[in-house]
């Protein structure tokens, strides 16, 4: 039974995935425009962030749209097709749930933030333009 359910959802993702990616492409928000010095600071801060995601996950699409809206160049790591990224996600966060934002501080300590709503709240709180 478990195999049948997995096959069903794999088929749904295969059929709907291209449409979801097309919708994401067509509805891309305009990014905020910051002063060059401020954007450089944001770019440097984003080097300590990594988003583990699946390309057709609706929650991941929601986070990627917010990243575009806030003009955040956060590294995106594919946890669906890249076994190394998936293993790192599992080891770090304890689950393979996506989206997951890895936040590394100056001391090299990592915090793993799960749930799209929590990730978006974090990004808005840290990078929102006043």
Backbone bond lengths (Angstrom), bond angles and torsions (degrees), N, CA, C in turn:
res aa  C-N    CA-C-N  psi(-1)  N-CA   C-N-CA  omega(-1)  CA-C   N-CA-C  phi
1 X - - - 1.452 - - 1.531 111.33 -
2 X 1.342 116.02 -41.80 1.457 121.07 -179.95 1.528 110.68 -60.95
3 X 1.315 116.82 -38.36 1.462 121.77 178.85 1.525 110.87 -64.69
4 X 1.302 117.45 -39.56 1.464 121.95 179.73 1.531 110.24 -65.92
5 X 1.327 116.32 -42.93 1.468 120.05 179.71 1.524 110.35 -64.40
6 X 1.327 116.42 -44.04 1.474 119.42 177.50 1.520 111.72 -61.44
7 X 1.319 116.59 -42.08 1.463 120.35 179.33 1.529 110.64 -63.74
8 X 1.317 116.86 -39.01 1.462 120.95 178.51 1.524 110.74 -60.89
9 X 1.337 116.66 -50.69 1.463 119.61 -178.03 1.525 112.17 -68.68
10 X 1.313 117.52 -32.24 1.466 120.59 175.15 1.528 109.82 -64.04
11 X 1.313 116.86 -40.57 1.463 121.53 177.73 1.524 110.95 -65.35
12 X 1.324 116.73 -43.68 1.469 120.50 178.54 1.526 110.12 -60.43
13 X 1.364 116.89 -45.26 1.469 120.19 178.69 1.521 111.48 -62.68
14 X 1.323 116.88 -38.95 1.460 120.81 -179.46 1.528 111.23 -65.87
15 X 1.322 116.53 -39.81 1.465 121.10 -178.91 1.523 111.60 -76.23
16 X 1.331 117.35 -46.68 1.464 120.97 -175.17 1.528 113.92 -84.40
17 X 1.326 117.32 -22.78 1.460 121.61 -176.44 1.520 114.75 -51.31
18 X 1.335 119.03 -52.25 1.463 119.15 -179.65 1.531 113.30 -60.61
19 X 1.317 117.49 -34.22 1.465 120.53 178.48 1.525 110.90 -69.53
20 X 1.329 116.50 -38.16 1.459 120.34 178.18 1.531 110.65 -65.44
21 X 1.333 116.45 -41.23 1.461 119.97 178.95 1.525 111.32 -67.94
22 X 1.330 116.88 -36.07 1.465 120.51 176.70 1.523 110.44 -65.26
23 X 1.319 116.88 -43.84 1.475 120.42 177.80 1.528 110.63 -61.44
24 X 1.331 116.29 -41.70 1.469 119.53 178.14 1.530 110.52 -60.63
25 X 1.314 116.33 -42.96 1.466 121.05 -179.18 1.526 111.44 -65.65
26 X 1.326 116.73 -40.97 1.464 120.88 -176.82 1.526 113.70 -75.73
27 X 1.329 116.94 -22.55 1.464 119.86 -176.53 1.529 112.38 -111.59
28 X 1.320 117.06 27.73 1.461 119.79 179.85 1.522 110.83 -63.14
29 X 1.316 117.04 128.49 1.464 119.55 178.84 1.525 110.88 -76.16
30 X 1.310 115.46 157.05 1.462 120.14 173.60 1.524 107.00 -76.90
31 X 1.310 115.37 137.53 1.455 120.00 179.48 1.517 111.54 -79.51
32 X 1.330 115.48 155.11 1.456 119.82 176.23 1.525 108.80 -67.28
33 X 1.313 115.17 150.14 1.464 120.44 178.62 1.515 107.31 -108.38
34 X 1.316 115.13 120.33 1.462 121.46 178.56 1.522 108.94 -109.39
35 X 1.318 115.68 164.23 1.462 120.03 170.86 1.528 107.31 -60.97
36 X 1.339 118.21 147.86 1.471 119.87 -177.66 1.529 113.92 -53.73
37 X 1.324 117.44 -40.55 1.467 120.10 -179.88 1.532 110.31 -65.90
38 X 1.329 117.23 -40.39 1.463 121.17 179.37 1.527 110.70 -66.82
39 X 1.339 117.60 -40.41 1.465 120.44 178.86 1.525 110.58 -66.81
40 X 1.326 117.24 -36.11 1.467 120.40 176.78 1.524 110.31 -62.50
41 X 1.320 117.01 -41.78 1.468 121.57 177.38 1.523 110.52 -62.20
42 X 1.332 116.36 -44.09 1.468 120.94 178.43 1.525 109.80 -62.48
43 X 1.326 117.20 -43.54 1.468 121.27 179.52 1.529 110.97 -59.09
44 X 1.326 116.88 -41.95 1.465 120.84 178.52 1.522 111.29 -65.35
45 X 1.330 117.02 -40.36 1.462 120.51 178.86 1.532 111.29 -66.40
46 X 1.319 116.71 -32.44 1.471 120.97 -178.50 1.525 112.21 -73.28
47 X 1.335 117.42 -14.97 1.458 119.80 178.32 1.530 111.19 -66.60
48 X 1.320 117.29 -18.84 1.463 121.96 179.58 1.522 112.30 -95.02
49 X 1.337 116.63 10.85 1.460 121.53 -179.17 1.522 109.98 -120.86
50 X 1.326 116.17 146.58 1.460 121.70 174.42 1.525 108.30 -145.27
51 X 1.314 115.94 132.49 1.460 121.62 179.10 1.526 109.25 -102.69
52 X 1.318 116.14 117.95 1.458 121.67 173.76 1.523 106.30 -89.63
53 X 1.343 116.02 126.42 1.456 119.13 -170.47 1.521 111.58 -154.73
54 X 1.330 114.84 165.32 1.461 123.71 169.53 1.521 105.73 -109.36
55 X 1.288 118.25 143.17 1.464 120.45 -175.07 1.526 113.09 -64.32
56 X 1.321 118.92 -36.19 1.464 120.20 -175.50 1.524 113.91 -104.92
57 X 1.304 117.82 11.26 1.471 121.21 177.10 1.530 108.49 -72.93
58 X 1.334 118.74 124.24 1.469 120.01 -177.67 1.530 113.14 -61.78
59 X 1.314 117.76 -31.92 1.464 120.30 178.77 1.532 110.48 -72.58
60 X 1.327 116.28 -35.56 1.471 120.63 176.29 1.526 110.07 -67.09
61 X 1.324 116.90 -39.67 1.464 121.10 177.45 1.523 109.38 -60.89
62 X 1.313 116.82 -41.66 1.466 121.73 178.71 1.539 110.72 -59.71
63 X 1.318 117.47 -43.56 1.468 121.43 179.18 1.529 110.54 -68.66
64 X 1.328 117.51 -42.64 1.477 120.14 178.78 1.528 111.17 -61.64
65 X 1.329 117.42 -38.26 1.465 120.70 177.71 1.530 110.17 -62.79
66 X 1.323 117.14 -41.63 1.469 120.30 178.42 1.529 110.63 -66.83
67 X 1.309 117.25 -36.52 1.473 120.23 176.23 1.527 110.14 -61.52
68 X 1.312 116.94 -40.90 1.470 120.31 177.41 1.526 110.60 -66.24
69 X 1.324 116.53 -42.70 1.461 121.65 -179.06 1.531 110.59 -60.11
70 X 1.337 116.70 -37.62 1.459 121.55 -179.24 1.535 112.94 -91.99
71 X 1.333 117.46 1.86 1.478 123.21 -179.50 1.529 110.94 55.70
72 X 1.321 115.90 55.12 1.457 121.82 -178.31 1.528 110.86 -109.59
73 X 1.328 117.44 116.42 1.468 120.28 178.60 1.534 111.70 -85.27
74 X 1.316 117.00 64.90 1.466 122.26 -178.73 1.526 108.47 -84.56
75 X 1.332 115.32 134.15 1.464 120.32 178.09 1.522 109.51 -63.20
76 X 1.332 115.97 133.88 1.462 121.58 179.06 1.519 108.11 -109.32
77 X 1.319 115.41 124.77 1.458 121.03 -178.64 1.520 109.50 -113.65
78 X 1.315 115.58 124.67 1.460 121.97 -178.22 1.524 109.41 -77.57
79 X 1.312 116.46 111.69 1.463 121.54 -179.91 1.522 111.53 -95.37
80 X 1.322 116.62 0.74 1.462 120.19 -179.10 1.527 110.92 -92.26
81 X 1.320 117.10 -45.62 1.458 120.94 -174.57 1.524 113.50 -106.99
82 X 1.317 118.19 -7.48 1.456 122.19 -178.70 1.529 108.52 -110.23
83 X 1.321 115.78 109.76 1.460 120.59 -175.40 1.526 112.24 -64.50
84 X 1.326 117.92 -35.35 1.463 120.93 -179.58 1.533 110.43 -66.11
85 X 1.333 116.69 -43.29 1.469 120.03 177.67 1.520 111.05 -64.45
86 X 1.322 116.20 -40.36 1.467 120.23 179.70 1.526 110.65 -64.22
87 X 1.327 116.74 -41.45 1.467 121.30 179.19 1.526 110.67 -65.49
88 X 1.328 116.95 -41.28 1.463 120.54 178.29 1.533 110.75 -64.27
89 X 1.315 116.45 -40.55 1.465 121.15 177.19 1.527 110.90 -61.88
90 X 1.319 116.54 -45.93 1.461 121.29 179.72 1.521 111.28 -63.54
91 X 1.320 116.81 -43.56 1.463 120.83 -179.22 1.532 111.18 -67.13
92 X 1.326 116.83 -42.34 1.457 120.47 -175.36 1.520 114.17 -76.69
93 X 1.327 116.47 -45.77 1.470 119.90 -174.52 1.520 113.08 -98.39
94 X 1.321 116.92 -16.37 1.454 120.20 -178.73 1.514 113.69 86.58
95 X 1.336 117.08 2.10 1.467 121.54 179.89 1.523 108.83 -152.49
96 X 1.313 116.05 165.16 1.467 120.16 175.71 1.516 110.55 -104.22
97 X 1.313 116.62 27.75 1.466 122.35 179.61 1.524 109.40 -74.61
98 X 1.322 115.48 134.60 1.459 121.61 175.59 1.517 108.84 -123.55
99 X 1.311 119.14 155.15 1.454 127.34 -3.24 1.528 110.90 -74.20
100 X 1.326 114.60 153.17 1.451 121.46 178.29 1.526 107.45 -141.37
101 X 1.314 116.39 126.90 1.458 121.62 -179.38 1.519 108.96 -102.63
102 X 1.327 115.34 122.83 1.466 121.28 176.22 1.526 107.09 -93.95
103 X 1.335 115.70 121.42 1.459 122.23 -178.92 1.520 107.08 -113.56
104 X 1.333 116.76 116.74 1.454 121.64 -179.45 1.523 108.48 -107.84
105 X 1.333 116.22 125.81 1.470 119.23 -179.61 1.529 110.55 -86.86
106 X 1.328 116.20 179.74 1.464 122.04 -176.53 1.527 111.98 -62.59
107 X 1.313 117.31 -28.21 1.465 121.33 -179.80 1.526 112.30 -82.52
108 X 1.330 116.90 -3.86 1.460 120.82 179.67 1.515 114.17 90.26
109 X 1.332 117.43 4.18 1.455 121.32 177.50 1.529 109.76 -79.99
110 X 1.323 116.29 137.93 1.463 120.71 -177.85 1.516 111.08 -108.32
111 X 1.315 114.04 141.19 1.465 122.47 173.44 1.519 105.28 -120.85
112 X 1.328 116.59 138.56 1.457 121.95 -178.31 1.520 108.19 -111.79
113 X 1.322 116.01 121.80 1.460 121.54 -177.49 1.527 108.97 -109.65
114 X 1.322 116.07 113.34 1.464 121.99 179.28 1.521 109.84 -96.44
115 X 1.312 116.90 161.77 1.463 124.88 175.52 1.527 111.40 84.05
116 X 1.305 115.38 124.74 1.467 121.62 -176.97 1.518 112.85 -60.22
117 X 1.325 117.52 -39.20 1.463 120.51 -179.20 1.528 110.60 -65.26
118 X 1.318 117.54 -41.78 1.466 121.27 178.66 1.527 110.68 -66.78
119 X 1.331 117.22 -39.29 1.463 121.15 179.46 1.522 110.00 -64.88
120 X 1.327 116.99 -45.86 1.467 120.64 -179.98 1.523 110.72 -63.56
121 X 1.319 117.43 -41.35 1.470 120.81 177.62 1.525 110.49 -61.56
122 X 1.312 116.87 -42.69 1.466 121.26 178.68 1.531 110.65 -62.00
123 X 1.335 116.77 -48.03 1.464 120.95 -178.34 1.527 111.40 -63.24
124 X 1.328 116.40 -42.50 1.478 119.33 178.27 1.517 111.01 -65.15
125 X 1.314 117.58 -41.16 1.461 120.77 179.78 1.509 112.89 -66.33
126 X 1.307 116.76 -34.75 1.472 120.55 -176.76 1.529 113.08 -87.65
127 X 1.345 116.95 -35.40 1.464 119.56 -170.39 1.536 114.82 -119.68
128 X 1.317 118.67 3.01 1.468 119.54 -177.40 1.522 110.31 -62.37
129 X 1.315 114.92 142.21 1.458 121.56 177.67 1.516 108.27 -85.69
130 X 1.294 116.16 127.42 1.471 120.65 -177.18 1.508 110.53 -84.68
